[in-house]
Amino acid sequence: MSDSIDFLSGGGTMGALIRGHDWTATSLGPPAGWPQPLKTVVRLLLTSNHPMFIWWGDDLVQFYNDSYSHTLGPERHPSALGARGRECWAEAWHLIGPDIESVMTAGAAPWYEDRLVPLTRNGQREDVWWTYGYSPIEDGDRVRGVLVICNDVTREHVSREGLRQSYDTLIQTMDEGFCVAQMVRDAAGRPVDYRFVETNRAFALQTGLDDANGRRVRELVPGIEQRWIDIYGEVAATGVARRFVEGSETMGRWFNVYASPVGHIDDAVALLFTDITEKRRAETALVASEEKYRAIAEAMAAANERKDEFLAMLAHELRNPLAPISSAAQILRMPDMGAPQVAHAAEVIGRQVRHMTELVDDLLDVSRVQRGLVELDCAPVDMKAAVQAAIEQARPLIERRGHVLVTRIASGDAVVLGDRKRLIQVAANLLTNAAKYTEPPGEITVTLHAGANEVRLDVADTGIGIEARLLPHIFDLFTQATRTPDRSQGGLGLGLALVRSLVGLHDGSVAVHSDGIGKGSVFTVRLPHHCAAVAREREPACIGSRNGASKRVLIVDDNVDGAEAMQQLLAAAGHAADVAHDADAALGNARPFDVYLLDIGLPGMSGHALAQVLRQRPGSAAAKLIAVSGYGQQQDIAASLAAGCDAHITKPADIGALLALIGSERPPT
């Protein structure tokens, strides 16, 4: 899809219909030329699950989404799309037309609840009840359209009317629960009980009390609340009727009651009532639901704000390395540059590329963890060794920032069951976070304590601290931007979110404490203590030593600059390298090659498909095939190996690892 109509992407069935509609037959013309306000509100419509409708322009050209389409019936859907509003809604225009005209001419924004707008649907005239509002859509200094957000509430309206009619029937015909109760009083005249003199057929259904005639309520319901007896005693004594809604905890029911005195029976009341328990439960559930969705809406708004801040920060962080890279590239193009200047420029480019790679790796890591795609390689892990490894990772930053590092490591067993690499990542992230947000010279204290049931890691700093309002959200994605007024330390603020996710995968917890701005902070990780002895940690496997023999390498990559740069690097390493920018060129090169470096996203035939062809050709069947791709998740690696590749390296490639792969011999198959 063209960038100019990206706003029409998605949207389900209606999205497809809108994209396929001939808009040149309307007053709007092609979507690419639509006014920005229309594009924005159409995008809102397509991404919303709430019924929404748009009228635009003098013709009131119509748009609507999937949720709204279900309310139209076959008479209007899908023909209403792109139609003129006055023609489409002619039968209801006398009701809705004046409001629409007031929106278009005066910018009014009327709102209606439970309004009757009869329509023809499914071949018959229906009374349809709506709750809806009109909002003006402005383009410049005038209103160009109307946004309608609505709900068909016919079912709810009918339900409410039914309840009202049922209540009237209850009062007028006594078809619901009815009884006559005679009061029982003590010597002082206080009501203490009442006896059922008469009940109707619905009484037992409403109360759950069988054979009540002639029996006292305290006999039938021993724990009945005294307030019921007091209310009925007052009505019988004063002769003043009373209507009320009351619940009985003992009976587990709510009742709508009308109590009135009975003239022909001494000290008695007539009770007309209905069991409204389910209604109360529904109302309680509705209130709870409204509160829940209000909280969700507030949380979503806050998340959107943090997301916008994060995207701005991401753009900033990705742009920053481009300036030194661009400057270094300019230096390399200058004539008569000496070796020191060239080396310095190369060092700058390499350092900035590593920084950008770390940013992208952080994003991918958080994405994988959040989507549950991370699999832990669990084994007993000595947290003392893991914390020490994390300290070594963070030490250069700590020393560069001029901080003092204090360690207090438990002397006893501190073993947990988990993924050693990920646990080191957790500790290193906390240490790096402390180093970044502590003004030099500061102090960072690492404490590891092993208890009977848990191993606790505390990372305390004397840094800038955390506002109380931010503490509940400090581990949320996109929160970092509000922690500090400057961005001098860089980063995307993903570390703490990643820490919480990884600790959660280990059945642990992470918490933070801070006394406020300028008071430092303490991050605490708790992990279940694993009682088994620590197995001797295996030495890391070594990459096969380089074979000094020169290899013939074909680089297949449609990125011309990237392919040529790789060719120069391989040549500098003593290898003979050719370049092809697509599969056809690679297959057309008749020279024999020892190694093929295959970009996966090639135009036309993909790198995977090319690998399968190369494995079938006699001249390349025994060659080493290495996939070099920007995709590096487990399924991507598996797909490369399944296609016949011997290895998969993620861009930007670690040159040392790549040269080792090129230099090593391909194992026999």
QUIRADA-V49553 format. One line per field, one symbol per residue. ss: DSSP state (H for helix, E for strand, - for the rest). phi: phi as a letter, one per 40 degrees, with the letter a starting at -180 (. if undefined). burial: + if it has 16 or more other ideal C-beta (glycine too) atoms within 10 Angstrom, else -. A space follows every 50 residues. Layout:
ss=???
phi=???
burial=???
This chain:
ss=--HHHHHH---HHHHHHHHH--HHH-----HHH--HHHHHHHHHHHH--- -EEEEE----EEEE-HHHH--------------EHHHH-HHHHHHHHHHH HHHHHH----EEEEEE--EEE--EEE--EEEEEEEEEEE--EEEEEEEEE EE-HHHHHHHHHHHHHHHHHHHH---EEEEEEEEE-----EEEEEEEEE- --HHHHH--------EHHHH-----HHHHHHHHHHHHH---EEEEEEE-- --EEEEEEEEE------EEEEEEEE-HHHHHHHHHHHHHHHHHHHHHHHH HHHHHHHHHHHHHHHHHHHHHHHHHHHHHHHHH-----HHHHHHHHHHHH HHHHHHHHHHHHHHHHHHHH--------EEEEHHHHHHHHHHHHHHHHHH ---EEEEEE-----EEEE-HHHHHHHHHHHHHHHHH------EEEEEEEE ---EEEEEEEE------HHHH--------HHH------------HHHHHH HHHHH---EEEEE-------EEEEEEEE---------------------- -EEEEE---HHHHHHHHHHHHH---EEEEE--HHHHHH------EEEEE- ------HHHHHHHHHH-------EEEEEE----HHHHHHHHH----EEEE ----HHHHHHHHH------
phi=.cdcbdcccgggccdccccccccccbccgcddcccddcdccccdcccccc daabbbgccfcbbabdccdcccgccbbccccgccccccbdcbccccddcc cccccbgcbcbbbfbcbcacbfgacbcbbbbaabbcbcbgbacbabbbba acbdcccccccccccccdcdccbfcccaabbbcbbcccgccbaabccabc ccdcccbgbcfcdgbcccccbdcdccccccccccccccgbcabababbcc cgbbbbbbbbcbccbcfbbbbbabcbdccccccccccccccccccccccc ccccccccccccccdccccdcccccccccccccccgccdccccccccccc ccccccccccccccccdccccgccbcccacbcccccccccccccddcccc cgccbbbbbdcccbbbcacdccccccccccccccccbbcccbbbbbbbbb bcbabbbbbbbbccgbcdccdcbccccgcdcccacbbccggbgcdcccdc ccccccfbabbbbachdgbgabbbbbbccccccccccccccccdcccccc bcbbcbaccccccccccccccccgbcbbbbbaccccccccccbcbbbbcc cccgcccccccccccccdcbccccbbcbbccbcdccccccccchccabbc cccccdccccccccccccb
burial=----+-++--+--++-+++-+-+--+-+--+--++-+++-+++-++---- +++++++-+++++++++++-+++--+++-++++++--++------+--++ --++---+---+--+-+-+-+------+++++-++++-----++++++++ ++++--+------------+-----++++++++++-----+-++++++++ -++--++-+--+---++--++--+---++-+++-++-----------+-- +-++++++++++----+++++++++++--+-------------------- -----+--++--++--+--++---+--+--+-------------+--++- -+--++--++-+--++-++----+-----++++++++++++--+--++-- +-+-+---++--++++++++-+++++++++++++++++---+-+++++++ ----++++++++++++---+--+++++++++++-------++++++++++ +++-++-+-+-+-+-----++++++++-++---+---------------- +-++++++---++--++-++--+-+-+++++++--++-----++++++++ -+---+++-+++-++----+--+++++++-+-----+-++--++++++++ +-+----+++++++-----
